[in-house]
Each structure stands twice: as C-alpha cells, then as structure tokens.
C-alpha cells in the first residue's frame, strides 16, 4: 500500500509530517497515530455522526466533518479540533475549564453512554461558530439546532437533553441571536 506524508494542526498542536497508508481514515489516524480516542466509530459509514470533528476553513469558519469516511490525506495542512481539544488546558494538558457546550451538556446530563457525545460537542461547536457570524432570530433556534444536530444518532437519550443544552448556550451567549426589531 502506498504511503503519503500528512501534516496538520490538531487541537492546537502541529502534527507531522507522518507517513501513513494512503487509505487511512482520519478516525484511524486520530486514534492509532495520535492516541486521541475521544472521536468514536459508530456506524463506520458516516450516518451516525459519532465521529464528527471540527475543521477550520480558509476563512476561519468551523465546519463539522465526519472522520470515519474521510481519508487522512484530505486533512493535510488543515486545522482540526477533536473533543479533546474543546476544553481549555494548561501546558501539562490538565483541564482548566470545559467549553460552554461541554458545560451545558454536563448541566443537562445530555448523555448516557457517551458514545455519540463527542460528535454532538463538535457539531454544536461548529454551530455556535456559525451563529457568531450569522445570528438567528429567537423563534428560529429550534430549527437551527435541528438542522445542525438532527441527523446525529443517539441510542440512549432521545436527543431532548442535547438540544436543550445547545439551546441554553445559544440563548445565553451574546451575539448569537438577532436583536429584536
């Protein structure tokens, strides 16, 4: 199997160049090469979205991307954030504070087994980034959350707690909702 060199920024750290088999999935790269096991394999065909990571675009915007169906070569030169990179940490890697989404998920006990949680955290993080650029009206929040998270599969909680937590963050974060006219 042919090898390709890959380099990227993962969770703020420069990685590579590392030689990997050209057909290595991003999920396998994260888990096997970087020991970042928070990104989960659910269905393996990109349907459940448990493997969702965040990729920074050229314009600085964040996008949710499935790691199980994309080869690592697609991410060469990219800036990627996994669930491990969402919390603020010190130089030793100790967690100083969780992201607003992570905090809201804990407050709302939005998970049970936790398998899908990293995908929800990353997709919600990308949603919050989008709303910073394109705020929505308060009466559109439920639809926006449903469009961003509605295709994620959770077999434990029934989604209500995830959606409630994301709504809580959107409604309490200045600038994500349009001003009332």
Secondary structure in CASP SS format (residue, H / E / C, confidence):
PFRMAT SS
TARGET T0000
AUTHOR 0000-0000-0000
METHOD secondary structure of the structure
MODEL  1
X C 1.00
X C 1.00
X E 1.00
X E 1.00
X E 1.00
X E 1.00
X E 1.00
X E 1.00
X E 1.00
X E 1.00
X C 1.00
X C 1.00
X E 1.00
X E 1.00
X E 1.00
X E 1.00
X E 1.00
X E 1.00
X E 1.00
X E 1.00
X E 1.00
X C 1.00
X C 1.00
X C 1.00
X E 1.00
X H 1.00
X H 1.00
X H 1.00
X H 1.00
X H 1.00
X H 1.00
X H 1.00
X H 1.00
X C 1.00
X C 1.00
X C 1.00
X C 1.00
X C 1.00
X C 1.00
X C 1.00
X C 1.00
X C 1.00
X C 1.00
X C 1.00
X C 1.00
X C 1.00
X C 1.00
X C 1.00
X C 1.00
X C 1.00
X C 1.00
X E 1.00
X E 1.00
X E 1.00
X E 1.00
X E 1.00
X C 1.00
X C 1.00
X C 1.00
X C 1.00
X C 1.00
X E 1.00
X E 1.00
X E 1.00
X E 1.00
X E 1.00
X C 1.00
X C 1.00
X C 1.00
X C 1.00
X E 1.00
X H 1.00
X H 1.00
X H 1.00
X H 1.00
X C 1.00
X C 1.00
X C 1.00
X E 1.00
X E 1.00
X E 1.00
X C 1.00
X H 1.00
X H 1.00
X H 1.00
X C 1.00
X C 1.00
X E 1.00
X E 1.00
X C 1.00
X C 1.00
X C 1.00
X C 1.00
X C 1.00
X E 1.00
X E 1.00
X E 1.00
X C 1.00
X C 1.00
X H 1.00
X H 1.00
X H 1.00
X H 1.00
X H 1.00
X H 1.00
X H 1.00
X H 1.00
X C 1.00
X C 1.00
X C 1.00
X C 1.00
X C 1.00
X C 1.00
X C 1.00
X C 1.00
X C 1.00
X H 1.00
X H 1.00
X H 1.00
X H 1.00
X H 1.00
X H 1.00
X H 1.00
X H 1.00
X H 1.00
X H 1.00
X H 1.00
X H 1.00
X H 1.00
X H 1.00
X H 1.00
X H 1.00
X H 1.00
X C 1.00
X C 1.00
X E 1.00
X C 1.00
X H 1.00
X H 1.00
X H 1.00
X H 1.00
X H 1.00
X H 1.00
X H 1.00
X H 1.00
X H 1.00
X H 1.00
X H 1.00
X H 1.00
X C 1.00
X C 1.00
X C 1.00
X C 1.00
X C 1.00
X C 1.00
X C 1.00
X C 1.00
X C 1.00
X C 1.00
X H 1.00
X H 1.00
X H 1.00
X H 1.00
X H 1.00
X H 1.00
X H 1.00
X H 1.00
X H 1.00
X H 1.00
X H 1.00
X H 1.00
X H 1.00
X C 1.00
X C 1.00
X C 1.00
X C 1.00
X E 1.00
X C 1.00
X C 1.00
X C 1.00
X C 1.00
END
